[in-house]
Amino acid sequence: MAHISIFLLLISLINTYTFPLVGAKIIIVLMEEDPVISYKINRTHTRSDEDAMMYKESLISGHDTFLESLLPDGSYAKLYSFTHLINGFALHVKSDEALKILQHLHGVRAIHEDIKMVKLTTHTPELLGIPSGVWPELGGAQSSGEGVVIGLIDTGINPFHSSFNYPRTPFIIGNNASANSSKFKGKCETGDNFPPMACNGKIAGAQYFARAAIAAGDFNATRDYASPYDADGHGSHTASTAAGNYRTPVFVNGYNYGFASGMAPGARVAVYKALYSFGGYMSDVVAAVDQAVEDGVDILSLSIGPSSVPQGPSAFLNVLEMELLFATKAGVLVVQAAGNGGPSSSSILSFSPWITSIAASNTDRKYNNSIELGDGQTFSGTGLSPPTIGPLHFPIAAAADVCERNSTYVSIESCQHPEPFIPHLARGKLIICTYTFDFEFESASIATVANTIQRIGAAGFVITMDPDLGSEQVRGTTITLQVPGIVLSNMQSSSALWEYYNARTIRDRHGSAVAFTATGRILDGRHAIYTGQGPIVASYSSRGPDVNNALLQTADVLKPNIMAPGSSIWAAWSPNSEGNPYITGQEFALVSGTSMAAPHIAGVAALIKNKHPDWSPAAITSAMMTTADVTDHSGAPIFAQRTNKLTTGTPFDYGSGSVNPTRAMDPGLVFDTEFKRYIQFLCAVPGVDDESVRRAVGIGCPTLKQRWCSDLNTPSVTVSNLVGSRKVIRTVTNVANESERYRVVVREPAGVTVTVSPEIFTISPNVSRHLKVMLEAREARNGYSFGEMVLEGDKKHVVRVPLAVYATTAL
């Protein structure tokens, strides 16, 4: 949901070094000299780990010497030295003088201003077919993902949670040594609420990064914990979704909601805490990513992205995007939440082609509750609550009728305070509360209503909608309650309840209620209903197309890449969380957002990495994308939630489709991509010149350039400005263990003719083959049209490639 996912504000300063300094601020400075990862492998030989460590130390000491020789004492504080993926440092500069000295200095490649980060923010293994289709193939649930380390850049982890208990010996990387090119060597930082035994094997390592937050004065050690401990809950939730233990009982308020399992229960998690209850800072995140890749993680899961849609070509060149590009170069798959800005188009927040961007769908599990009235009427609503006692019907009373009339509280109808209630009138009744504008404030919540009801001794509560508010989405309906309660979140049910109540409430001549004859009982709202429907793209899930380039055209990149469950996901939480007032005190939480979808894909990627340890990040992403489902469980096209309606979804809603883990384990063909191809992509972005690329990446554009961004070898084809015709080349590689004959079938986008050559081909194992895709505009259109290229193999492999084309000028 929008308030739980985590996103960053990043402003690129690639093309200028000059910005005003108003008070102290944090900056990131990139240096010309190679980082460790470039030093370790050169054309002549591979450096040893000892050489690399010495080089790392020389970079750090070089940063210190550089700064000490140039900047006056007291004008700065160095927060981090970045050495592994990029060479640079983060500074807390305290004066204009220090910043002016650094600008245009020899050896300085680029300067970026750090920006504060702000928050937005299980049945799913069965829903995705993992227990029957994947886990048996990998030796069972507990060993699925063995040998793979998932790094999570998030709010930390609750090490005492049952999702992370680990009965085995301390962490040794996997049973299959080939599962990782180098051993994981992360460390376990101890501190507040994080003892040495917290890293128990399931938690392979844990560190926290807060120097920028401390320098800026936002970090509060009492609230935020100077350790990897999760004081928010979000990090524990994402970690357990990706790799939580198999069949962990979900107990909340004494009720068992079933069992939760991570996607890859045998995988380990490495925790890099860089976010806090207040948010965080980009330089802390960059330091966390740098350390995670140096430690040897296989997959990075980030529920982060810019807080607003970036514009212009420099979006691809900001410091975090470059850090993640180099992580990909190091062989680490980066998974990122797409954002919670839906259903608006062009709201995508994870935009670079080297990142796997995740959309969110709903699940087929529903929690419904009902209230049965004394006259036999029954109304459905929401509320994960226990029922009222036995088959008895309890008197119903409106909050205003059992409160002091001269109360100083502004809105007694919202039931946010127990003080105005008259105890002997409220006790034992079902109280009608109203969902008013008060609930828009953080202090007003359904959890507060439940607390009020418990304190006044009422039998339960019913929340009705305020006519002035209309059918607005009710916040907090997925919290678990200790008292009977139901939310009637539509005006029809709310009005019918009030009509019943008013007809059966006896009042005196002053309008005061003197007898309550309306009765009702609340049923049990904790039982799940499985509809078998969906998946449907969640309304909040950010949509494509991708960011704009210098020509105000959207980039030739399909975003999001793929979709996974993100709505109402049960997973681990921190009981002392300050991150969400609705869930305080709970060990598990039922929350929604693309933040919840991203770790599903990170876990599925770990399963693929377990089976195919030598596959590149691009190959793993390709395997998931080309095998994804574009139809729902009934065989109908996937729908997408819009404002108050459902429409047929498009690749800008769900990418290649809903992930199908079983088929992704054996995709037949993959579209692989090398680091140098991403550089060629950057050099083809309109408005990006060679010098901008050199400052951002450290190397200039190659002599042989791509003409179009659409030439990047992705498992999709996106053309934002088709003028006449364009030839697009794609290269497929056979990753199956036998030769296969493929036939190409095309469903053309409206207004576009698509021809593929060859139409039929046979490809041997480990062999690559070029496909020429010719796009010709038959008619100019006012928007994108969509189609697909499907490669059908005679060994039952089906490789699906979405097409998204904006034809602006016909032939």
C-alpha positions as a printed Julia matrix, in Angstrom:
811×3 Matrix{Float64}:
   0.0     0.0     0.0
   1.09    3.55   -0.64
   2.24    4.32    2.9
   4.27    1.12    3.4
   6.48    0.81    0.37
   9.82    2.63    0.39
  10.91    5.14   -2.3
  13.71    7.66   -2.81
  14.04   11.11   -4.29
  17.12   11.22   -6.54
  18.15   14.35   -8.45
  20.82   13.78  -11.08
  23.55   16.38  -11.34
  25.47   14.65  -14.14
  25.5    17.63  -16.48
  26.44   20.31  -13.95
  28.59   20.57  -10.86
  27.1    23.83   -9.62
  24.34   24.01   -7.05
  23.75   26.39   -4.16
  24.58   25.34   -0.62
  21.97   26.43    1.87
  23.36   25.3     5.2
  25.05   21.92    5.58
  24.28   19.18    3.09
  25.42   15.73    2.02
  27.02   15.17   -1.38
  28.38   12.15   -3.22
  31.63   12.65   -5.12
  32.71   10.18   -7.81
  36.42    9.89   -8.61
  38.15    8.99  -11.87
  40.22    6.07  -10.59
  38.88    2.51  -11.01
  36.83    0.9    -8.22
  37.84   -2.47   -6.79
  35.63   -4.5    -9.12
  37.35   -3.02  -12.18
  40.78   -3.44  -10.61
  40.27   -7.13   -9.79
  39.83   -8.17  -13.42
  41.9    -6.61  -16.16
  43.19   -7.73  -19.51
  46.33   -9.37  -18.22
  45.31  -11.35  -15.17
  42.84  -11.66  -12.33
  43.95  -10.02   -9.11
  43.95  -11.98   -5.88
  41.65  -11.15   -2.99
  44.66   -9.9    -1.03
  45.61   -7.54   -3.87
  42.04   -6.31   -4.06
  41.92   -5.63   -0.32
  45.15   -3.67   -0.5
  43.76   -1.68   -3.43
  40.57   -0.99   -1.48
  42.58    0.35    1.45
  44.62    2.52   -0.9
  41.41    4.03   -2.32
  40.12    4.83    1.16
  43.39    6.39    2.27
  43.55    8.23   -1.05
  40.12    9.74   -0.37
  41.25   10.87    3.07
  44.49   12.37    1.78
  42.69   14.08   -1.09
  40.19   15.71    1.27
  42.69   16.63    3.99
  44.95   18.33    1.47
  42.17   20.42   -0.05
  39.49   21.2     2.5
  39.83   23.26    5.69
  39.47   21.45    9.0
  35.91   21.47   10.22
  34.41   22.21    6.81
  33.39   18.61    6.12
  32.92   15.13    7.56
  33.5    12.07    5.4
  30.62    9.6     5.86
  31.54    6.78    3.48
  34.21    5.71    1.06
  32.64    3.83   -1.85
  35.17    1.43   -3.27
  33.66   -1.75   -4.72
  31.31   -0.8    -7.56
  32.11    2.9    -7.77
  35.07    4.93   -6.54
  33.99    7.91   -4.49
  32.85    9.14   -1.14
  29.95   10.77    0.66
  30.62   14.05    2.46
  28.71   16.11    4.94
  29.88   19.54    3.81
  29.26   22.41    6.17
  30.08   25.45    4.06
  29.95   26.82    0.54
  33.72   27.04    0.58
  34.24   23.26    0.79
  31.86   22.64   -2.09
  33.41   25.29   -4.31
  36.86   23.78   -3.81
  35.66   20.35   -4.97
  33.96   21.63   -8.1
  35.96   21.07  -11.3
  38.94   19.55   -9.49
  41.15   17.2   -11.47
  40.29   13.61  -10.56
  36.66   14.4    -9.69
  34.32   12.78  -12.22
  30.94   13.9   -10.92
  29.18   15.38   -7.88
  25.67   14.4    -6.83
  23.6    15.93   -4.09
  22.18   13.47   -1.59
  18.44   13.69   -1.12
  16.26   12.51    1.72
  14.32    9.31    1.18
  10.67    9.06    2.08
   8.35    6.12    2.64
   5.4     5.24    0.5
   4.98    1.5     0.94
   1.11  -16.89    2.87
  -0.9   -18.32    0.37
   1.15  -17.04   -2.55
   3.48  -20.05   -3.01
   0.41  -22.19   -3.65
  -1.14  -19.47   -5.82
   2.01  -19.48   -7.98
   2.21  -23.28   -8.14
   5.6   -23.44   -6.42
   4.98  -26.33   -3.96
   4.01  -28.75   -6.72
   5.94  -27.36   -9.69
   9.27  -26.14   -8.31
  10.12  -27.28   -4.77
  10.07  -31.04   -5.59
  12.49  -30.4    -8.44
  14.94  -28.74   -6.03
  14.82  -31.42   -3.34
  11.88  -30.17   -1.28
  10.77  -26.91    0.24
  13.46  -26.59    2.91
  16.32  -26.93    0.42
  14.8   -24.86   -2.38
  17.09  -21.92   -2.93
  19.99  -23.61   -1.13
  23.3   -21.91   -1.86
  21.71  -18.6    -2.88
  21.96  -15.39   -0.85
  19.27  -12.72   -1.26
  20.39   -9.27   -0.18
  17.66   -6.92    1.05
  18.17   -3.16    1.18
  15.39   -2.26    3.57
  14.55   -1.38    7.17
  16.44   -4.3     8.72
  15.12   -7.55   10.15
  13.54   -8.94   13.3
  15.98  -11.8    14.09
  13.72  -13.26   16.8
  10.91  -14.02   14.36
   9.95  -17.64   13.69
  10.28  -17.03    9.94
  14.03  -16.75   10.43
  14.72  -19.4    13.07
  17.38  -21.74   11.77
  18.14  -25.09   13.42
  21.19  -25.87   11.3
  24.85  -25.1    11.82
  26.13  -21.56   11.22
  26.06  -20.34    7.65
  28.11  -22.18    5.05
  27.26  -21.33    1.49
  25.11  -24.08    0.04
  25.67  -27.73   -0.73
  26.48  -26.91   -4.34
  29.74  -24.97   -4.43
  29.09  -23.88   -8.01
  26.0   -21.99   -6.84
  28.19  -18.94   -6.21
  31.29  -17.75   -8.01
  32.67  -16.56   -4.67
  31.79  -17.38   -1.08
  29.52  -14.99    0.74
  31.64  -13.09    3.23
  29.3   -10.6     4.84
  29.53   -9.81    8.52
  27.05   -9.65   11.38
  26.96   -6.29   13.13
  25.65   -6.46   16.66
  23.92   -3.68   18.54
  20.59   -2.64   20.0
  18.26   -5.66   20.05
  20.6    -7.51   17.71
  22.82  -10.0    19.61
  25.7   -12.0    18.07
  23.54  -15.1    17.63
  21.07  -13.16   15.44
  22.99  -14.24   12.35
  22.01  -17.88   12.69
  22.39  -19.32    9.21
  19.08  -18.21    7.74
  20.28  -14.65    8.35
  23.68  -14.93    6.7
  24.78  -11.41    7.52
  23.38   -8.12    8.77
  24.69   -4.57    8.68
  23.21   -1.11    9.02
  24.0     2.2     7.31
  22.98    5.45    8.95
  25.86    7.91    8.68
  24.03   10.29    6.37
  20.89   10.05    8.49
  22.92   10.79   11.63
  24.74   13.7     9.97
  21.43   15.18    8.87
  20.03   14.9    12.4
  17.15   12.58   11.54
  18.41    9.41   13.19
  17.13    8.77   16.7
  18.94    5.81   18.28
  16.15    5.25   20.81
  13.53    4.99   18.08
  15.5     3.71   15.1
  17.97    1.28   16.72
  21.7     1.57   16.03
  21.79   -1.98   14.68
  20.31   -4.09   11.88
  17.16   -4.61   13.99
  13.96   -3.75   12.14
  12.12   -1.05   14.08
   9.67   -0.6    11.2
   8.46   -4.06   10.12
   8.78   -3.56    6.37
  12.2    -5.21    6.07
  11.11   -8.3     8.0
   8.02   -8.56    5.79
   9.98   -8.48    2.53
  12.7   -10.84    3.82
  10.21  -13.5     4.93
   8.28  -13.21    1.65
  11.44  -13.92   -0.34
  13.01  -16.63    1.82
  11.1   -17.14    5.09
  11.06  -20.6     6.64
   8.69  -23.25    5.31
   5.24  -23.46    6.94
   5.61  -20.88    9.69
   2.37  -20.66   11.76
   0.72  -17.24   11.44
  -0.7   -16.42   14.89
  -2.21  -12.96   15.39
  -4.3   -12.01   18.43
  -4.42  -15.68   19.42
  -5.89  -16.83   16.1
  -4.12  -19.08   13.58
  -4.52  -17.64   10.09
  -2.66  -20.57    8.54
   0.96  -21.04    7.52
   3.38  -18.75    5.67
   6.35  -19.79    3.54
   8.87  -17.76    1.61
   9.28  -18.38   -2.11
  12.72  -19.91   -1.56
  12.75  -21.33    2.0
  16.23  -22.79    1.54
  17.83  -19.5     0.53
  19.65  -17.25    2.99
  19.05  -13.55    3.52
  21.66  -10.86    3.96
  20.28   -7.71    5.54
  21.48   -4.19    4.74
  19.47   -1.73    6.79
  19.51    1.71    5.2
  15.91    2.83    5.83
  14.29    3.92    9.07
  10.9     4.98   10.4
  11.52    8.5     9.06
  12.9     7.31    5.71
  16.58    7.61    4.86
  19.24    9.03    2.56
  20.55    8.01   -0.82
  24.19    7.84    0.24
  23.29    5.3     2.95
  21.52    3.2     0.29
  24.45    3.44   -2.13
  26.81    2.34    0.66
  24.51   -0.6     1.41
  24.39   -1.73   -2.22
  28.16   -1.4    -2.55
  28.71   -3.53    0.56
  26.13   -6.15   -0.46
  27.8    -6.77   -3.81
  31.25   -6.85   -2.22
  29.94   -9.42    0.29
  28.83  -11.69   -2.53
  25.03  -11.64   -2.59
  23.4   -13.25   -5.63
  20.2   -11.2    -5.73
  19.33   -7.73   -4.49
  15.72   -6.95   -3.57
  14.87   -3.27   -3.26
  11.49   -1.79   -2.54
  12.86    1.65   -3.41
  12.73    4.07   -6.3
  12.38    7.81   -6.95
   9.42    9.46   -5.24
   8.38   11.18   -8.48
   8.52   10.19  -12.12
  11.97   11.19  -13.43
  12.13   13.18  -16.65
  14.8    13.48  -19.29
  17.78   11.39  -20.33
  19.76   11.99  -17.14
  17.32    9.74  -15.23
  19.31    6.72  -16.4
  22.61    8.29  -15.26
  21.95    9.11  -11.6
  24.29    7.65   -9.02
  21.96    4.93   -7.69
  21.1     3.71  -11.2
  24.82    3.52  -11.94
  25.46    1.63   -8.72
  22.78   -0.9    -9.68
  24.18   -1.15  -13.21
  27.57   -2.11  -11.79
  25.86   -4.59   -9.47
  24.4    -6.22  -12.56
  27.83   -6.22  -14.17
  29.09   -8.09  -11.09
  26.5   -10.81  -11.71
  23.92   -9.69   -9.15
  20.27   -9.67  -10.23
  18.55   -6.45   -9.09
  14.8    -6.65   -8.38
  12.94   -3.42   -7.67
   9.35   -2.45   -6.87
   7.73   -0.57   -9.74
   6.01    1.98   -7.5
   2.57    2.6    -6.05
   1.47    5.44   -8.32
  -1.21    3.52  -10.24
  -3.56    3.45  -11.93
  -2.2     6.57  -13.65
  -0.18    5.93  -16.78
   3.5     6.89  -16.88
   3.71    6.48  -13.11
   6.48    3.87  -13.29
   9.28    4.55  -10.82
  11.71    1.73  -11.64
  12.85    2.53  -15.14
  16.35    1.31  -16.06
  16.62   -1.72  -18.37
  19.23   -3.47  -16.18
  16.72   -3.62  -13.32
  13.81   -6.08  -13.06
  10.82   -3.9   -12.2
   7.84   -5.55  -10.49
   4.13   -4.77  -10.77
   1.65   -6.0    -8.17
  -1.48   -8.1    -8.54
  -4.18   -9.08   -6.12
  -4.58  -12.65   -4.89
  -7.63  -14.91   -4.9
  -7.81  -14.86   -1.09
 -10.47  -12.63    0.44
 -11.44  -11.84    4.02
 -15.09  -10.86    4.27
 -17.16  -10.19    7.34
 -20.9    -9.84    7.88
 -23.33   -8.27   10.3
 -26.71   -9.92   10.82
 -29.51   -7.6    11.99
 -32.47   -8.46   14.16
 -34.88   -8.24   11.22
 -32.9   -10.78    9.2
 -30.98   -8.35    6.96
 -27.32   -9.21    6.42
 -24.65   -6.81    5.18
 -21.15   -7.76    4.06
 -18.07   -5.75    4.89
 -14.46   -6.1     5.9
 -12.74   -6.68    9.2
 -10.45   -9.47   10.36
 -12.19   -9.77   13.71
 -13.63  -12.41   16.03
 -17.42  -12.77   16.16
 -19.68  -11.49   18.88
 -20.35  -14.06   21.6
 -22.59  -16.96   20.63
 -25.8   -16.62   18.59
 -27.03  -13.65   20.63
 -28.07  -10.36   19.06
 -26.74   -7.29   20.85
 -28.36   -3.85   21.06
 -27.06   -1.37   18.49
 -26.31    2.25   19.44
 -24.88    5.13   17.45
 -21.8     6.68   19.05
 -23.5    10.08   19.26
 -26.42    8.56   21.21
 -24.23    7.09   23.96
 -21.82   10.02   24.39
 -21.95   13.21   26.42
 -23.63   15.9    24.36
 -21.38   18.65   25.67
 -18.2    16.74   24.86
 -15.17   18.85   24.0
 -14.1    16.29   21.4
 -14.8    17.56   17.89
 -15.92   14.33   16.24
 -17.35   11.74   18.61
 -18.86    9.85   15.64
 -15.4     8.6    14.6
 -14.97    6.74   17.96
 -11.35    7.83   18.34
 -11.6     8.62   22.06
 -13.21    6.66   24.91
 -13.69    9.67   27.23
 -16.96   11.05   25.74
 -18.8     7.71   26.04
 -21.28    7.19   28.87
 -20.19    3.79   30.29
 -23.56    2.39   31.35
 -25.14    3.29   27.99
 -22.29    1.99   25.78
 -21.48   -1.19   27.69
 -22.56   -4.39   25.92
 -23.76   -2.7    22.74
 -22.63   -2.69   19.11
 -21.5     0.89   18.52
 -22.03    2.54   15.12
 -19.02    4.7    14.27
 -18.57    6.78   11.13
 -15.59    6.79    8.8
 -15.11   10.56    8.57
 -12.4    12.86    7.28
 -10.71   12.37   10.67
  -9.45    9.05    9.38
  -7.26   10.83    6.87
  -4.94   11.73    9.73
  -2.35    9.27   11.02
  -3.73    9.47   14.57
  -7.17    8.3    13.42
  -7.41    4.61   12.57
  -9.59    1.55   12.8
  -7.15    0.19   15.38
  -7.95    3.25   17.53
 -11.67    2.53   17.17
 -11.1    -1.03   18.36
  -9.15    0.25   21.36
 -11.97    2.65   22.24
 -14.56   -0.13   22.03
 -12.47   -2.39   24.25
 -12.0     0.32   26.88
 -15.7     1.23   27.12
 -16.78   -2.42   27.36
 -18.9    -2.42   24.2
 -19.72   -5.68   22.41
 -18.22   -4.53   19.12
 -18.37   -1.83   16.45
 -19.69   -1.11   12.97
 -18.03    1.57   10.87
 -20.25    3.21    8.29
 -19.31    5.6     5.53
 -19.78    9.35    5.83
 -22.02   10.62    2.99
 -19.71   13.61    2.59
 -16.75   11.28    2.08
 -18.48    8.99   -0.41
 -17.1     5.58   -1.19
 -13.5     6.49   -0.54
 -11.08    3.63    0.03
 -11.06    2.85    3.74
  -7.59    2.73    5.28
  -6.61   -0.06    7.65
  -9.28   -2.64    6.76
  -6.71   -5.45    6.68
  -5.59   -5.02   10.29
  -6.43   -7.83   12.68
  -8.75   -6.94   15.55
  -9.14   -8.24   19.08
 -12.76   -7.12   19.35
 -15.69   -7.83   16.99
 -15.8    -5.21   14.28
 -16.88   -4.65   10.7
 -16.43   -1.89    8.13
 -19.36   -1.28    5.77
 -17.31    0.35    3.05
 -20.14    1.25    0.68
 -22.9     3.82    1.01
 -25.77    1.42    0.24
 -25.05   -0.87    3.2
 -24.26    2.09    5.44
 -27.53    3.81    4.58
 -29.56    0.62    5.09
 -28.05    0.1     8.55
 -28.84    3.67    9.57
 -32.4     3.32    8.27
 -32.87    0.16   10.36
 -31.33    1.81   13.44
 -33.33    5.04   13.27
 -36.59    3.15   12.79
 -35.99    1.17   15.99
 -34.51    3.79   18.29
 -36.97    5.53   20.64
 -36.18    9.17   21.36
 -37.6    11.81   23.7
 -38.9    15.17   22.6
 -35.35   16.57   22.75
 -34.07   13.93   20.33
 -32.13   11.94   22.91
 -32.24    8.16   22.58
 -34.07    6.51   25.48
 -34.46    2.93   24.18
 -32.34    0.88   21.77
 -34.36   -1.89   20.12
 -32.21   -2.36   16.99
 -30.07   -5.49   17.4
 -27.39   -7.36   15.5
 -24.45   -9.72   15.71
 -21.09   -9.69   13.93
 -19.9   -12.93   12.35
 -16.32  -14.25   12.27
 -14.24  -12.27    9.77
 -11.03  -14.28   10.1
 -11.85  -17.1     7.69
 -10.32  -16.76    4.24
 -12.32  -17.32    1.08
 -10.47  -18.51   -2.02
 -12.22  -17.37   -5.18
  -9.93  -18.96   -7.77
 -10.14  -15.71   -9.75
  -7.41  -13.42  -11.07
  -4.73  -12.35  -11.07
  -5.81   -8.74  -11.56
  -3.39   -5.8   -11.68
  -3.82   -3.89   -8.41
  -5.09   -0.34   -8.72
  -2.08    1.12   -6.88
   0.52   -0.67   -9.04
   2.49    1.86  -11.12
   2.0     1.72  -14.89
   4.17    2.36  -17.92
   5.24    3.67  -20.32
   8.75    4.43  -19.14
  10.42    7.81  -18.49
  10.7    10.52  -21.14
  13.85   11.21  -23.12
  15.11   14.55  -24.38
  12.6    14.44  -27.25
   9.72   14.04  -24.75
   9.17   10.51  -26.04
   8.99    7.6   -23.65
  12.08    5.43  -23.53
  12.17    2.26  -25.65
  12.05    0.09  -22.53
   9.13   -2.05  -21.37
   8.27   -1.26  -17.76
   7.19   -2.91  -15.56
   8.92   -6.16  -16.49
   6.74   -8.67  -14.73
   3.97   -8.98  -12.14
   3.71  -10.86   -8.83
   1.23  -10.95   -5.92
   1.33   -7.76   -3.85
  -2.07   -7.34   -2.21
  -2.92   -8.57    1.3
   0.29  -10.54    1.82
   0.85  -12.25    5.19
   4.49  -12.04    6.28
   6.73  -11.32    9.26
   6.63   -8.05   11.21
   8.29   -6.39   14.18
   6.0    -6.14   17.22
   7.48   -2.82   18.38
   7.11   -1.31   14.92
   6.61    2.42   14.65
   6.3     2.21   10.89
   2.59    1.41   10.77
   0.22    2.34   13.62
  -2.36   -0.2    12.45
  -0.07   -3.19   13.11
   1.82   -2.23   16.29
   2.36   -5.2    18.59
   1.92   -7.91   15.97
   4.35  -10.6    14.82
   2.71  -10.85   11.38
   1.1    -8.28    9.13
  -1.25   -8.37    6.17
  -0.12   -5.51    3.92
  -0.11   -4.53    0.25
   2.1    -2.75   -2.26
   4.61   -3.32   -5.01
   7.06   -3.57   -2.09
   5.35   -6.87   -1.32
   5.47   -8.02   -4.98
   9.22   -7.43   -5.41
  10.43  -10.06   -2.87
   8.16  -12.64   -4.52
  10.23  -12.22   -7.68
  13.5   -12.15   -5.69
  12.53  -15.51   -4.19
  11.54  -17.0    -7.55
  14.85  -15.77   -8.98
  16.64  -17.57   -6.13
  14.9   -20.81   -7.15
  16.07  -20.34  -10.74
  19.6   -19.48   -9.54
  19.56  -22.64   -7.41
  18.88  -24.76  -10.49
  20.96  -22.7   -12.95
  23.84  -21.19  -10.92
  25.72  -19.97  -13.99
  22.89  -17.95  -15.51
  23.38  -14.19  -15.76
  20.93  -11.69  -14.26
  19.56  -10.94  -17.74
  19.02  -14.66  -18.43
  17.1   -15.14  -15.15
  14.9   -12.12  -15.88
  14.33  -13.36  -19.42
  13.3   -16.8   -18.14
  10.64  -15.23  -15.91
   9.39  -12.79  -18.53
   9.05  -15.1   -21.54
   7.19  -17.75  -19.54
   4.81  -15.41  -17.69
   1.03  -15.81  -17.92
  -1.01  -13.25  -19.87
  -4.32  -14.93  -19.01
  -6.0   -15.44  -15.67
  -6.98  -18.72  -14.02
 -10.06  -19.0   -16.22
  -8.13  -18.45  -19.44
  -9.42  -14.9   -19.98
  -7.05  -11.95  -20.53
  -5.61  -10.43  -17.36
  -7.62   -7.43  -16.19
  -6.35   -4.29  -14.5
  -8.03   -2.22  -11.81
  -8.66    1.35  -12.86
 -10.62    4.02  -11.02
 -13.9     2.27  -10.14
 -13.67   -0.17  -13.06
 -11.8    -3.09  -14.61
 -10.25   -2.96  -18.06
  -8.26   -5.44  -20.12
  -4.63   -5.15  -19.05
  -1.69   -4.28  -21.28
   2.09   -4.77  -20.99
   2.25   -1.3   -19.43
   0.13   -2.69  -16.58
   1.79   -6.08  -16.03
   4.92   -6.22  -18.19
   5.28   -9.66  -19.71
   2.55  -11.01  -17.44
   2.09  -12.78  -14.12
   5.13  -14.83  -13.07
   4.89  -18.59  -13.6
   7.75  -20.11  -11.55
   7.33  -23.66  -12.86
   7.74  -22.67  -16.49
  10.49  -20.16  -15.65
  12.7   -23.03  -14.45
  12.8   -24.35  -18.04
  12.23  -21.45  -20.48
  13.8   -23.08  -23.56
  15.29  -19.82  -24.9
  16.63  -16.73  -23.15
  17.52  -13.21  -24.25
  20.9   -12.5   -22.65
  22.61   -9.11  -22.36
  26.14   -8.02  -21.5
  27.31   -4.94  -19.63
  28.68   -3.3   -22.79
  25.21   -3.54  -24.35
  23.81   -1.43  -21.52
  26.5     1.17  -22.25
  25.45    1.14  -25.89
  21.87    1.63  -24.74
  22.86    4.68  -22.68
  24.74    6.13  -25.63
  21.64    5.73  -27.82
  19.36    7.66  -25.43
  18.46   10.98  -27.13
  20.03   13.89  -25.3
  22.83   11.83  -23.71
  26.3    12.68  -25.0
  29.57   10.78  -24.69
  30.86   12.99  -21.9
  27.73   12.46  -19.78
  28.15    8.7   -20.12
  31.85    8.91  -19.27
  31.2    10.94  -16.13
  28.44    8.59  -14.99
  29.96    5.21  -15.92
  33.67    5.91  -16.03
  34.01    4.88  -19.68
  32.92    6.59  -22.87
  30.68    5.38  -25.64
  32.02    2.6   -27.9
  32.96    3.35  -31.49
  30.26    0.98  -32.69
  27.07    2.53  -31.38
  23.48    1.36  -31.36
  21.22    3.59  -33.39
  18.15    2.97  -31.25
  17.51    2.17  -27.59
  15.18   -0.56  -28.88
  18.27   -2.48  -30.07
  19.03   -3.64  -26.5
  18.56   -7.42  -26.41
  15.59   -7.59  -24.04
  12.73  -10.14  -24.0
  10.38   -7.4   -25.2
  10.21   -4.86  -28.02
   9.16   -1.28  -27.28
   9.27    1.49  -29.89
   8.05    4.88  -28.71
   8.29    6.64  -32.06
   7.85    4.42  -35.13
   8.39    6.6   -38.18
   7.77    4.47  -41.25
   9.71    1.32  -40.41
  12.38    0.05  -38.07
  14.46   -3.12  -37.94
  14.98   -4.6   -34.49
  17.43   -7.45  -33.86
  16.96   -9.93  -31.05
  19.3   -12.77  -30.11
  18.01  -15.93  -28.47
  20.12  -18.6   -26.75
  19.01  -22.21  -26.26
  19.38  -23.09  -22.57
  17.58  -26.44  -22.89
  19.51  -29.69  -23.02
  18.43  -30.63  -26.55
  17.9   -29.13  -29.99
  14.49  -27.7   -30.7
  12.6   -26.46  -33.75
  10.76  -23.17  -33.25
   8.0   -21.51  -35.25
   7.35  -17.77  -34.9
   3.74  -16.63  -34.49
   3.0   -12.89  -34.39
  -0.03  -11.0   -33.11
   0.49   -7.58  -34.63
  -0.1    -4.32  -32.75
  -2.94   -2.33  -34.29
  -1.69   -0.23  -37.2
   1.67   -2.03  -37.43
   2.88   -4.8   -39.74
   5.4    -7.14  -38.1
   7.55   -9.64  -39.99
  10.12  -11.89  -38.33
  12.99  -13.65  -40.06
  13.53  -16.55  -39.89
   9.97  -17.68  -39.26
  11.11  -21.24  -38.57
  14.48  -22.28  -37.16
  16.19  -25.1   -35.32
  18.6   -24.26  -32.53
  21.04  -26.54  -30.67
  21.85  -26.38  -26.94
  24.06  -23.43  -25.89
  23.78  -21.92  -29.38
  22.56  -18.38  -30.11
  20.48  -17.25  -33.07
  19.61  -13.78  -34.39
  16.02  -12.85  -35.2
  15.27   -9.86  -37.42
  12.02   -8.15  -36.47
  10.76   -5.62  -39.04
   8.13   -3.15  -37.85
   6.22   -1.1   -40.44
   3.65    1.56  -39.57
   0.46    1.16  -41.59
  -1.3     4.08  -39.91
  -0.36    6.83  -37.49
  -2.04    6.43  -34.12
  -2.6     8.56  -31.04
  -1.08    6.1   -28.6
   0.6     2.77  -28.07
  -0.78   -0.44  -29.49
   0.23   -3.86  -28.25
   0.94   -7.28  -29.7
   3.26  -10.2   -29.15
   5.81  -12.43  -30.84
   5.51  -16.05  -29.73
   8.19  -18.65  -30.4
   6.58  -22.09  -30.26
   8.99  -25.01  -29.87
   8.31  -28.61  -30.86
   9.52  -29.71  -27.4
   6.64  -27.74  -25.82
   8.61  -24.6   -24.94
   6.67  -21.38  -25.54
   8.63  -18.11  -25.54
   6.41  -15.03  -25.43
   7.74  -11.55  -26.28
   5.44   -8.51  -25.82
   5.38   -5.76  -28.44
   4.53   -2.14  -27.59
   4.62    0.3   -30.5
   3.65    3.95  -30.96
   3.31    4.54  -34.71
   3.63    8.27  -35.41
   4.18    8.32  -39.18
   2.85    5.68  -41.58
   4.72    4.48  -44.63
